[in-house]
Amino acid sequence: MNAELEYSIMQHHASELRRAAAEQRRVREALRGPRAERRHRSLLARFRTA
């Protein structure tokens, strides 16, 4: 295969991997965020009732 074509394909593949990794990171942060907030709120609720 032509070296320039191989390089172009590798660049495209790398950009797809970066995009997928960024999307996974956003999903993980979105899932982790509300749980931490809920945990924090429940701690505040415990202090208010105590």
All heavy atoms as TSV, in Angstrom:
chain	resi	resn	atom	element	x	y	z
A	1	MET	N	N	0.845	-1.184	0.000
A	1	MET	CA	C	0.000	0.000	0.000
A	1	MET	C	C	0.893	1.251	0.000
A	1	MET	O	O	1.995	1.240	0.532
A	1	MET	CB	C	-0.916	-0.008	1.238
A	1	MET	CG	C	-2.059	0.979	1.131
A	1	MET	SD	S	-3.095	1.115	2.611
A	1	MET	CE	C	-3.661	-0.549	2.824
A	2	ASN	N	N	0.382	2.286	-0.557
A	2	ASN	CA	C	1.094	3.556	-0.621
A	2	ASN	C	C	1.313	4.104	0.799
A	2	ASN	O	O	0.402	4.095	1.621
A	2	ASN	CB	C	0.250	4.521	-1.461
A	2	ASN	CG	C	0.933	5.853	-1.697
A	2	ASN	OD1	O	2.041	6.070	-1.221
A	2	ASN	ND2	N	0.273	6.724	-2.430
A	3	ALA	N	N	2.520	4.583	1.060
A	3	ALA	CA	C	2.859	5.067	2.401
A	3	ALA	C	C	1.974	6.245	2.809
A	3	ALA	O	O	1.546	6.335	3.965
A	3	ALA	CB	C	4.324	5.463	2.459
A	4	GLU	N	N	1.690	7.146	1.875
A	4	GLU	CA	C	0.844	8.299	2.208
A	4	GLU	C	C	-0.574	7.855	2.555
A	4	GLU	O	O	-1.193	8.395	3.471
A	4	GLU	CB	C	0.811	9.281	1.031
A	4	GLU	CG	C	2.133	9.989	0.811
A	4	GLU	CD	C	2.079	10.903	-0.410
A	4	GLU	OE1	O	0.974	11.149	-0.935
A	4	GLU	OE2	O	3.151	11.351	-0.817
A	5	LEU	N	N	-1.075	6.868	1.830
A	5	LEU	CA	C	-2.409	6.351	2.104
A	5	LEU	C	C	-2.440	5.667	3.474
A	5	LEU	O	O	-3.375	5.873	4.255
A	5	LEU	CB	C	-2.833	5.372	1.009
A	5	LEU	CG	C	-4.237	4.792	1.131
A	5	LEU	CD1	C	-5.289	5.899	1.138
A	5	LEU	CD2	C	-4.500	3.820	0.000
A	6	GLU	N	N	-1.413	4.877	3.777
A	6	GLU	CA	C	-1.335	4.231	5.087
A	6	GLU	C	C	-1.332	5.267	6.201
A	6	GLU	O	O	-2.018	5.116	7.204
A	6	GLU	CB	C	-0.062	3.386	5.186
A	6	GLU	CG	C	-0.180	2.015	4.583
A	6	GLU	CD	C	1.041	1.164	4.879
A	6	GLU	OE1	O	1.408	1.054	6.065
A	6	GLU	OE2	O	1.615	0.643	3.920
A	7	TYR	N	N	-0.529	6.321	6.009
A	7	TYR	CA	C	-0.436	7.381	7.009
A	7	TYR	C	C	-1.793	8.056	7.196
A	7	TYR	O	O	-2.229	8.308	8.319
A	7	TYR	CB	C	0.620	8.398	6.585
A	7	TYR	CG	C	0.816	9.519	7.566
A	7	TYR	CD1	C	1.433	9.292	8.793
A	7	TYR	CD2	C	0.378	10.810	7.274
A	7	TYR	CE1	C	1.610	10.311	9.703
A	7	TYR	CE2	C	0.546	11.838	8.172
A	7	TYR	CZ	C	1.164	11.584	9.392
A	7	TYR	OH	O	1.340	12.609	10.276
A	8	SER	N	N	-2.490	8.314	6.101
A	8	SER	CA	C	-3.802	8.946	6.166
A	8	SER	C	C	-4.794	8.062	6.910
A	8	SER	O	O	-5.574	8.544	7.747
A	8	SER	CB	C	-4.292	9.222	4.744
A	8	SER	OG	O	-5.630	9.599	4.746
A	9	ILE	N	N	-4.760	6.754	6.630
A	9	ILE	CA	C	-5.661	5.815	7.309
A	9	ILE	C	C	-5.342	5.757	8.792
A	9	ILE	O	O	-6.240	5.758	9.635
A	9	ILE	CB	C	-5.572	4.418	6.651
A	9	ILE	CG1	C	-6.193	4.471	5.255
A	9	ILE	CG2	C	-6.265	3.372	7.503
A	9	ILE	CD1	C	-5.977	3.227	4.438
A	10	MET	N	N	-4.058	5.736	9.134
A	10	MET	CA	C	-3.657	5.702	10.547
A	10	MET	C	C	-4.120	6.962	11.269
A	10	MET	O	O	-4.585	6.892	12.409
A	10	MET	CB	C	-2.142	5.544	10.679
A	10	MET	CG	C	-1.665	4.133	10.427
A	10	MET	SD	S	0.139	3.968	10.409
A	10	MET	CE	C	0.605	4.741	11.940
A	11	GLN	N	N	-3.988	8.118	10.618
A	11	GLN	CA	C	-4.446	9.367	11.240
A	11	GLN	C	C	-5.948	9.334	11.491
A	11	GLN	O	O	-6.421	9.753	12.549
A	11	GLN	CB	C	-4.119	10.556	10.345
A	11	GLN	CG	C	-2.701	11.036	10.447
A	11	GLN	CD	C	-2.514	12.303	9.651
A	11	GLN	OE1	O	-3.050	12.453	8.555
A	11	GLN	NE2	N	-1.743	13.222	10.193
A	12	HIS	N	N	-6.690	8.838	10.498
A	12	HIS	CA	C	-8.151	8.768	10.640
A	12	HIS	C	C	-8.522	7.834	11.782
A	12	HIS	O	O	-9.392	8.152	12.605
A	12	HIS	CB	C	-8.775	8.285	9.327
A	12	HIS	CG	C	-10.256	8.181	9.383
A	12	HIS	ND1	N	-11.090	9.281	9.435
A	12	HIS	CD2	C	-11.072	7.104	9.407
A	12	HIS	CE1	C	-12.337	8.882	9.497
A	12	HIS	NE2	N	-12.362	7.562	9.483
A	13	HIS	N	N	-7.860	6.701	11.856
A	13	HIS	CA	C	-8.136	5.727	12.918
A	13	HIS	C	C	-7.816	6.330	14.287
A	13	HIS	O	O	-8.587	6.179	15.242
A	13	HIS	CB	C	-7.320	4.456	12.682
A	13	HIS	CG	C	-7.628	3.354	13.625
A	13	HIS	ND1	N	-8.882	2.783	13.737
A	13	HIS	CD2	C	-6.856	2.714	14.537
A	13	HIS	CE1	C	-8.849	1.848	14.655
A	13	HIS	NE2	N	-7.639	1.785	15.165
A	14	ALA	N	N	-6.698	7.032	14.383
A	14	ALA	CA	C	-6.313	7.659	15.648
A	14	ALA	C	C	-7.342	8.711	16.069
A	14	ALA	O	O	-7.695	8.805	17.246
A	14	ALA	CB	C	-4.932	8.287	15.525
A	15	SER	N	N	-7.845	9.484	15.114
A	15	SER	CA	C	-8.844	10.499	15.465
A	15	SER	C	C	-10.140	9.840	15.923
A	15	SER	O	O	-10.799	10.333	16.844
A	15	SER	CB	C	-9.093	11.454	14.299
A	15	SER	OG	O	-9.823	10.825	13.288
A	16	GLU	N	N	-10.503	8.714	15.305
A	16	GLU	CA	C	-11.704	7.993	15.753
A	16	GLU	C	C	-11.520	7.467	17.171
A	16	GLU	O	O	-12.440	7.538	17.987
A	16	GLU	CB	C	-12.010	6.826	14.815
A	16	GLU	CG	C	-12.604	7.244	13.489
A	16	GLU	CD	C	-12.933	6.049	12.608
A	16	GLU	OE1	O	-12.360	4.956	12.818
A	16	GLU	OE2	O	-13.765	6.208	11.715
A	17	LEU	N	N	-10.336	6.948	17.462
A	17	LEU	CA	C	-10.061	6.442	18.813
A	17	LEU	C	C	-10.115	7.567	19.838
A	17	LEU	O	O	-10.666	7.394	20.927
A	17	LEU	CB	C	-8.698	5.751	18.864
A	17	LEU	CG	C	-8.593	4.405	18.146
A	17	LEU	CD1	C	-7.147	3.915	18.163
A	17	LEU	CD2	C	-9.503	3.384	18.793
A	18	ARG	N	N	-9.554	8.726	19.494
A	18	ARG	CA	C	-9.592	9.874	20.411
A	18	ARG	C	C	-11.029	10.317	20.657
A	18	ARG	O	O	-11.405	10.628	21.785
A	18	ARG	CB	C	-8.773	11.041	19.850
A	18	ARG	CG	C	-7.293	10.933	20.118
A	18	ARG	CD	C	-6.584	12.247	19.830
A	18	ARG	NE	N	-6.726	12.654	18.435
A	18	ARG	CZ	C	-5.911	12.276	17.450
A	18	ARG	NH1	N	-4.892	11.499	17.697
A	18	ARG	NH2	N	-6.113	12.702	16.224
A	19	ARG	N	N	-11.838	10.342	19.595
A	19	ARG	CA	C	-13.230	10.750	19.731
A	19	ARG	C	C	-13.994	9.767	20.622
A	19	ARG	O	O	-14.754	10.182	21.500
A	19	ARG	CB	C	-13.877	10.818	18.343
A	19	ARG	CG	C	-15.173	11.592	18.327
A	19	ARG	CD	C	-15.782	11.701	16.935
A	19	ARG	NE	N	-14.809	12.038	15.909
A	19	ARG	CZ	C	-14.630	11.320	14.788
A	19	ARG	NH1	N	-15.351	10.256	14.546
A	19	ARG	NH2	N	-13.722	11.686	13.909
A	20	ALA	N	N	-13.760	8.474	20.410
A	20	ALA	CA	C	-14.445	7.458	21.227
A	20	ALA	C	C	-14.012	7.553	22.688
A	20	ALA	O	O	-14.834	7.432	23.598
A	20	ALA	CB	C	-14.157	6.066	20.672
A	21	ALA	N	N	-12.718	7.792	22.920
A	21	ALA	CA	C	-12.223	7.914	24.290
A	21	ALA	C	C	-12.834	9.127	24.978
A	21	ALA	O	O	-13.218	9.062	26.152
A	21	ALA	CB	C	-10.700	8.007	24.288
A	22	ALA	N	N	-12.950	10.233	24.254
A	22	ALA	CA	C	-13.545	11.439	24.833
A	22	ALA	C	C	-15.015	11.198	25.174
A	22	ALA	O	O	-15.494	11.632	26.225
A	22	ALA	CB	C	-13.408	12.605	23.859
A	23	GLU	N	N	-15.719	10.486	24.298
A	23	GLU	CA	C	-17.124	10.195	24.564
A	23	GLU	C	C	-17.274	9.294	25.782
A	23	GLU	O	O	-18.125	9.540	26.644
A	23	GLU	CB	C	-17.742	9.515	23.336
A	23	GLU	CG	C	-19.229	9.315	23.442
A	23	GLU	CD	C	-19.835	8.724	22.187
A	23	GLU	OE1	O	-19.229	8.861	21.104
A	23	GLU	OE2	O	-20.910	8.132	22.304
A	24	GLN	N	N	-16.425	8.276	25.898
A	24	GLN	CA	C	-16.469	7.397	27.071
A	24	GLN	C	C	-16.176	8.168	28.342
A	24	GLN	O	O	-16.808	7.948	29.380
A	24	GLN	CB	C	-15.463	6.262	26.930
A	24	GLN	CG	C	-15.908	5.168	26.001
A	24	GLN	CD	C	-14.901	4.036	25.936
A	24	GLN	OE1	O	-13.723	4.219	26.235
A	24	GLN	NE2	N	-15.353	2.865	25.534
A	25	ARG	N	N	-15.228	9.104	28.268
A	25	ARG	CA	C	-14.882	9.907	29.434
A	25	ARG	C	C	-16.081	10.755	29.859
A	25	ARG	O	O	-16.388	10.852	31.045
A	25	ARG	CB	C	-13.675	10.791	29.087
A	25	ARG	CG	C	-12.929	11.315	30.264
A	25	ARG	CD	C	-11.548	11.849	29.928
A	25	ARG	NE	N	-11.438	12.534	28.662
A	25	ARG	CZ	C	-10.768	12.076	27.587
A	25	ARG	NH1	N	-10.141	10.920	27.636
A	25	ARG	NH2	N	-10.722	12.755	26.471
A	26	ARG	N	N	-16.770	11.346	28.874
A	26	ARG	CA	C	-17.960	12.154	29.202
A	26	ARG	C	C	-19.042	11.299	29.847
A	26	ARG	O	O	-19.676	11.721	30.811
A	26	ARG	CB	C	-18.510	12.829	27.936
A	26	ARG	CG	C	-17.750	14.067	27.520
A	26	ARG	CD	C	-18.501	14.832	26.458
A	26	ARG	NE	N	-18.656	14.070	25.215
A	26	ARG	CZ	C	-17.796	14.088	24.209
A	26	ARG	NH1	N	-16.706	14.809	24.291
A	26	ARG	NH2	N	-18.014	13.380	23.122
A	27	VAL	N	N	-19.236	10.094	29.315
A	27	VAL	CA	C	-20.254	9.203	29.880
A	27	VAL	C	C	-19.900	8.832	31.307
A	27	VAL	O	O	-20.747	8.875	32.207
A	27	VAL	CB	C	-20.416	7.936	29.000
A	27	VAL	CG1	C	-21.227	6.874	29.718
A	27	VAL	CG2	C	-21.057	8.296	27.674
A	28	ARG	N	N	-18.618	8.473	31.535
A	28	ARG	CA	C	-18.204	8.097	32.893
A	28	ARG	C	C	-18.376	9.252	33.858
A	28	ARG	O	O	-18.841	9.069	34.977
A	28	ARG	CB	C	-16.743	7.620	32.888
A	28	ARG	CG	C	-16.629	6.123	32.688
A	28	ARG	CD	C	-15.206	5.656	32.856
A	28	ARG	NE	N	-14.567	5.643	31.543
A	28	ARG	CZ	C	-13.481	6.318	31.206
A	28	ARG	NH1	N	-12.855	7.044	32.080
A	28	ARG	NH2	N	-12.985	6.248	29.989
A	29	GLU	N	N	-18.006	10.471	33.430
A	29	GLU	CA	C	-18.157	11.632	34.315
A	29	GLU	C	C	-19.622	11.910	34.600
A	29	GLU	O	O	-19.989	12.256	35.720
A	29	GLU	CB	C	-17.491	12.850	33.679
A	29	GLU	CG	C	-15.980	12.788	33.721
A	29	GLU	CD	C	-15.329	13.926	32.965
A	29	GLU	OE1	O	-16.053	14.804	32.437
A	29	GLU	OE2	O	-14.086	13.938	32.893
A	30	ALA	N	N	-20.478	11.734	33.584
A	30	ALA	CA	C	-21.914	11.976	33.774
A	30	ALA	C	C	-22.498	10.954	34.748
A	30	ALA	O	O	-23.349	11.297	35.573
A	30	ALA	CB	C	-22.638	11.905	32.438
A	31	LEU	N	N	-22.050	9.715	34.661
A	31	LEU	CA	C	-22.551	8.695	35.579
A	31	LEU	C	C	-22.017	8.893	36.983
A	31	LEU	O	O	-22.709	8.655	37.955
A	31	LEU	CB	C	-22.155	7.291	35.086
A	31	LEU	CG	C	-22.839	6.807	33.816
A	31	LEU	CD1	C	-22.239	5.492	33.365
A	31	LEU	CD2	C	-24.336	6.663	34.054
A	32	ARG	N	N	-20.775	9.337	37.090
A	32	ARG	CA	C	-20.153	9.490	38.396
A	32	ARG	C	C	-20.659	10.751	39.103
A	32	ARG	O	O	-20.840	10.741	40.305
A	32	ARG	CB	C	-18.632	9.570	38.207
A	32	ARG	CG	C	-17.852	9.575	39.505
A	32	ARG	CD	C	-16.380	9.549	39.238
A	32	ARG	NE	N	-16.049	10.495	38.178
A	32	ARG	CZ	C	-14.974	10.396	37.409
A	32	ARG	NH1	N	-14.136	9.411	37.575
A	32	ARG	NH2	N	-14.729	11.282	36.465
A	33	GLY	N	N	-20.925	11.808	38.365
A	33	GLY	CA	C	-21.305	13.083	38.950
A	33	GLY	C	C	-22.527	13.025	39.848
A	33	GLY	O	O	-22.452	13.358	41.021
A	34	PRO	N	N	-23.665	12.582	39.333
A	34	PRO	CA	C	-24.880	12.576	40.165
A	34	PRO	C	C	-24.754	11.707	41.417
A	34	PRO	O	O	-25.285	12.057	42.449
A	34	PRO	CB	C	-25.953	12.007	39.231
A	34	PRO	CG	C	-25.452	12.302	37.871
A	34	PRO	CD	C	-23.949	12.242	37.966
A	35	ARG	N	N	-24.033	10.586	41.313
A	35	ARG	CA	C	-23.858	9.723	42.491
A	35	ARG	C	C	-23.134	10.482	43.597
A	35	ARG	O	O	-23.534	10.424	44.739
A	35	ARG	CB	C	-23.044	8.475	42.126
A	35	ARG	CG	C	-23.907	7.337	41.673
A	35	ARG	CD	C	-23.100	6.058	41.612
A	35	ARG	NE	N	-23.423	5.401	40.362
A	35	ARG	CZ	C	-22.568	4.881	39.531
A	35	ARG	NH1	N	-21.288	4.897	39.797
A	35	ARG	NH2	N	-22.959	4.317	38.410
A	36	ALA	N	N	-22.094	11.200	43.244
A	36	ALA	CA	C	-21.334	11.953	44.240
A	36	ALA	C	C	-22.220	13.029	44.866
A	36	ALA	O	O	-22.188	13.250	46.070
A	36	ALA	CB	C	-20.098	12.581	43.604
A	37	GLU	N	N	-23.035	13.688	44.036
A	37	GLU	CA	C	-23.933	14.711	44.568
A	37	GLU	C	C	-24.954	14.093	45.518
A	37	GLU	O	O	-25.238	14.634	46.565
A	37	GLU	CB	C	-24.662	15.420	43.418
A	37	GLU	CG	C	-23.766	16.339	42.617
A	37	GLU	CD	C	-24.506	16.925	41.426
A	37	GLU	OE1	O	-25.748	16.850	41.388
A	37	GLU	OE2	O	-23.834	17.440	40.535
A	38	ARG	N	N	-25.503	12.945	45.134
A	38	ARG	CA	C	-26.476	12.278	45.996
A	38	ARG	C	C	-25.841	11.898	47.326
A	38	ARG	O	O	-26.421	12.087	48.370
A	38	ARG	CB	C	-27.029	11.020	45.303
A	38	ARG	CG	C	-28.350	11.274	44.626
A	38	ARG	CD	C	-28.934	9.981	44.110
A	38	ARG	NE	N	-28.809	9.972	42.667
A	38	ARG	CZ	C	-28.284	8.998	41.947
A	38	ARG	NH1	N	-27.853	7.912	42.528
A	38	ARG	NH2	N	-28.199	9.087	40.647
A	39	ARG	N	N	-24.626	11.358	47.255
A	39	ARG	CA	C	-23.941	10.968	48.475
A	39	ARG	C	C	-23.734	12.191	49.370
A	39	ARG	O	O	-23.958	12.156	50.561
A	39	ARG	CB	C	-22.582	10.336	48.108
A	39	ARG	CG	C	-22.151	9.272	49.078
A	39	ARG	CD	C	-20.850	8.626	48.672
A	39	ARG	NE	N	-20.905	8.036	47.339
A	39	ARG	CZ	C	-20.005	8.273	46.386
A	39	ARG	NH1	N	-19.003	9.060	46.598
A	39	ARG	NH2	N	-20.121	7.703	45.204
A	40	HIS	N	N	-23.354	13.304	48.760
A	40	HIS	CA	C	-23.119	14.531	49.518
A	40	HIS	C	C	-24.420	15.021	50.153
A	40	HIS	O	O	-24.444	15.398	51.310
A	40	HIS	CB	C	-22.534	15.594	48.581
A	40	HIS	CG	C	-22.106	16.833	49.282
A	40	HIS	ND1	N	-21.098	16.850	50.201
A	40	HIS	CD2	C	-22.558	18.095	49.190
A	40	HIS	CE1	C	-20.942	18.083	50.654
A	40	HIS	NE2	N	-21.823	18.854	50.057
A	41	ARG	N	N	-25.503	14.983	49.395
A	41	ARG	CA	C	-26.789	15.432	49.925
A	41	ARG	C	C	-27.242	14.560	51.087
A	41	ARG	O	O	-27.765	15.052	52.062
A	41	ARG	CB	C	-27.842	15.426	48.821
A	41	ARG	CG	C	-27.902	16.756	48.122
A	41	ARG	CD	C	-29.072	16.787	47.170
A	41	ARG	NE	N	-28.558	16.929	45.830
A	41	ARG	CZ	C	-28.885	16.178	44.790
A	41	ARG	NH1	N	-29.773	15.242	44.918
A	41	ARG	NH2	N	-28.343	16.377	43.620
A	42	SER	N	N	-27.012	13.239	50.962
A	42	SER	CA	C	-27.457	12.365	52.038
A	42	SER	C	C	-26.651	12.631	53.313
A	42	SER	O	O	-27.184	12.536	54.414
A	42	SER	CB	C	-27.345	10.896	51.635
A	42	SER	OG	O	-26.002	10.538	51.444
A	43	LEU	N	N	-25.373	12.981	53.166
A	43	LEU	CA	C	-24.571	13.346	54.340
A	43	LEU	C	C	-25.141	14.609	54.989
A	43	LEU	O	O	-25.253	14.677	56.213
A	43	LEU	CB	C	-23.111	13.576	53.947
A	43	LEU	CG	C	-22.244	12.337	53.761
A	43	LEU	CD1	C	-20.884	12.730	53.221
A	43	LEU	CD2	C	-22.092	11.608	55.079
A	44	LEU	N	N	-25.495	15.597	54.155
A	44	LEU	CA	C	-26.085	16.822	54.707
A	44	LEU	C	C	-27.405	16.499	55.416
A	44	LEU	O	O	-27.690	17.045	56.472
A	44	LEU	CB	C	-26.312	17.836	53.588
A	44	LEU	CG	C	-25.076	18.522	53.033
A	44	LEU	CD1	C	-25.438	19.419	51.861
A	44	LEU	CD2	C	-24.389	19.335	54.119
A	45	ALA	N	N	-28.196	15.636	54.833
A	45	ALA	CA	C	-29.473	15.275	55.440
A	45	ALA	C	C	-29.243	14.589	56.789
A	45	ALA	O	O	-30.000	14.830	57.743
A	45	ALA	CB	C	-30.255	14.355	54.503
A	46	ARG	N	N	-28.219	13.764	56.875
A	46	ARG	CA	C	-27.925	13.107	58.149
A	46	ARG	C	C	-27.572	14.135	59.222
A	46	ARG	O	O	-27.998	14.038	60.361
A	46	ARG	CB	C	-26.765	12.132	57.974
A	46	ARG	CG	C	-27.156	10.841	57.332
A	46	ARG	CD	C	-25.986	9.896	57.281
A	46	ARG	NE	N	-26.112	9.027	56.121
A	46	ARG	CZ	C	-25.119	8.485	55.472
A	46	ARG	NH1	N	-23.880	8.711	55.845
A	46	ARG	NH2	N	-25.321	7.708	54.434
A	47	PHE	N	N	-26.779	15.147	58.843
A	47	PHE	CA	C	-26.389	16.167	59.829
A	47	PHE	C	C	-27.596	16.987	60.260
A	47	PHE	O	O	-27.715	17.390	61.417
A	47	PHE	CB	C	-25.309	17.090	59.265
A	47	PHE	CG	C	-23.944	16.447	59.247
A	47	PHE	CD1	C	-23.242	16.323	58.063
A	47	PHE	CD2	C	-23.352	15.987	60.406
A	47	PHE	CE1	C	-21.977	15.740	58.038
A	47	PHE	CE2	C	-22.098	15.400	60.400
A	47	PHE	CZ	C	-21.413	15.283	59.208
A	48	ARG	N	N	-28.520	17.252	59.332
A	48	ARG	CA	C	-29.696	18.047	59.684
A	48	ARG	C	C	-30.596	17.299	60.654
A	48	ARG	O	O	-31.181	17.911	61.557
A	48	ARG	CB	C	-30.497	18.397	58.411
A	48	ARG	CG	C	-29.851	19.445	57.577
A	48	ARG	CD	C	-30.689	19.769	56.376
A	48	ARG	NE	N	-29.974	20.649	55.474
A	48	ARG	CZ	C	-30.234	20.758	54.188
A	48	ARG	NH1	N	-31.215	20.063	53.643
A	48	ARG	NH2	N	-29.531	21.579	53.438
A	49	THR	N	N	-30.736	15.982	60.474
A	49	THR	CA	C	-31.619	15.212	61.339
A	49	THR	C	C	-30.970	14.912	62.692
A	49	THR	O	O	-31.671	14.669	63.654
A	49	THR	CB	C	-32.036	13.871	60.665
A	49	THR	OG1	O	-30.881	13.140	60.342
A	49	THR	CG2	C	-32.868	14.130	59.425
A	50	ALA	N	N	-29.648	14.954	62.749
A	50	ALA	CA	C	-28.941	14.605	63.998
A	50	ALA	C	C	-29.031	15.714	65.023
A	50	ALA	O	O	-29.275	16.846	64.746
A	50	ALA	CB	C	-27.483	14.312	63.716
